Amino acid sequence: MIHNVIVLGSGPAGYTAALYAGRANLKPLMIDGGVGQGQEMQGAGGQLMLTTEVENYPGFEHGIQGPDLMQVMRKQVQRFDVQIVEEMADRVDLSSRPFTITAAGKEYQCKTLIIATGASAMWLGLPEERPAHEGGLGGRGVSACATCDGFFFRGQHVAVVGGGDTAMEEAIYLTNHCATVTVVHRRDSLRASKIMQERALKNPKIKFVWNSKIERINDPAAGEVTSLTLRNVVTGEQSELPVTGLFVAIGHRPNTSLFRGVLQTDESGYLVTHNDVRTNVVGVFACGDVQDTEYRQAITAAGSGCMAAIQAERLLEAENSGIESTSETW
Ligand code: NDP
């Protein structure tokens, strides 16, 4: 069977693309990212599964929890003719149409492909961040998800590294559980939006250590986090910050390794699109965080998912009427 549309990924971009394609009677197939093991694709629901309160998604007057929002989106697409495969795509062949996508050993073919594989949390690159079975402290005090792990640090002193909205959100959330939260930032000003900055700066449980990098997370030999070794990047001074947990919140990298060498990417690995959502391969569209270096919001992801589905529909319609798109006219 050759599907009209396959949607890869199930964040706001993927669900919106599936919703529009479903309502256009294209009977899309969604490969939702499964449980999200491995580096690529976030797992079903995407990054909002790892967040708390979403206050800026229109339509929810009092805000909504990220996982609840994704659950609502999933239920909404299931009202239409959308088939969901709960797996992670592990290979794509875009050399000719129909395209072939492989997930869990099974091949799926499609006339158009909508890539909404999103982005994943970045790490500092310290050896101590590695998982426990590799001798690190990952999952034993080092985490990239306060919502998932904050509870384990009740009454304790923890640190968050980063100066963006994610770091502020994580720090504020952690104050619900922890005695203190110290934000370690490499500069002396925050990147986060004004409102998030204000909330964090006026929270009495949140302290800031400016102009500092984490050199070492102690103590892998003990199998738990006992402190951070910091280096002030202005004075060169070294210091110890006694904490029992570290939350890494330094941004994200696009999930594009499946498409490396096949689709055009920028220097950071984001898919390059033109006409909003078209990639360099006719019939392949990209939407959401996998191609958005500027806004990276749930609502902009959803908007670009809508655009991708509309463009896929138009391409299929044109082809059904005998109008071919070539790489020159695309
Ligand atoms: P950002 O890229 O905005 O911020 C990353 C932060 O981490 C920066 O402060 C950066 O420092 C720091 N950083 C990056 N690499 C390192 C490193 N190797 N060592 C130490 N620090 C490092 O990422 P976010 O995940 O915070 O946000 C991404 C997008 O999502 C943004 O557009 C944000 O607005 C949005 N967002 C919105 C939310 C909301 O509205 N509720 C919640 C969460 C995210 P520096 O500043 O020096 O570059």
Residues whose N, C-alpha, C, O or C-beta is under 5 A from the ligand:
A	BS01	NDP	L124 G162 G163 G164 D165 T166 A167 E169 R186 R187 R191 A249 I250 G251 H252 E294 Y295 R296
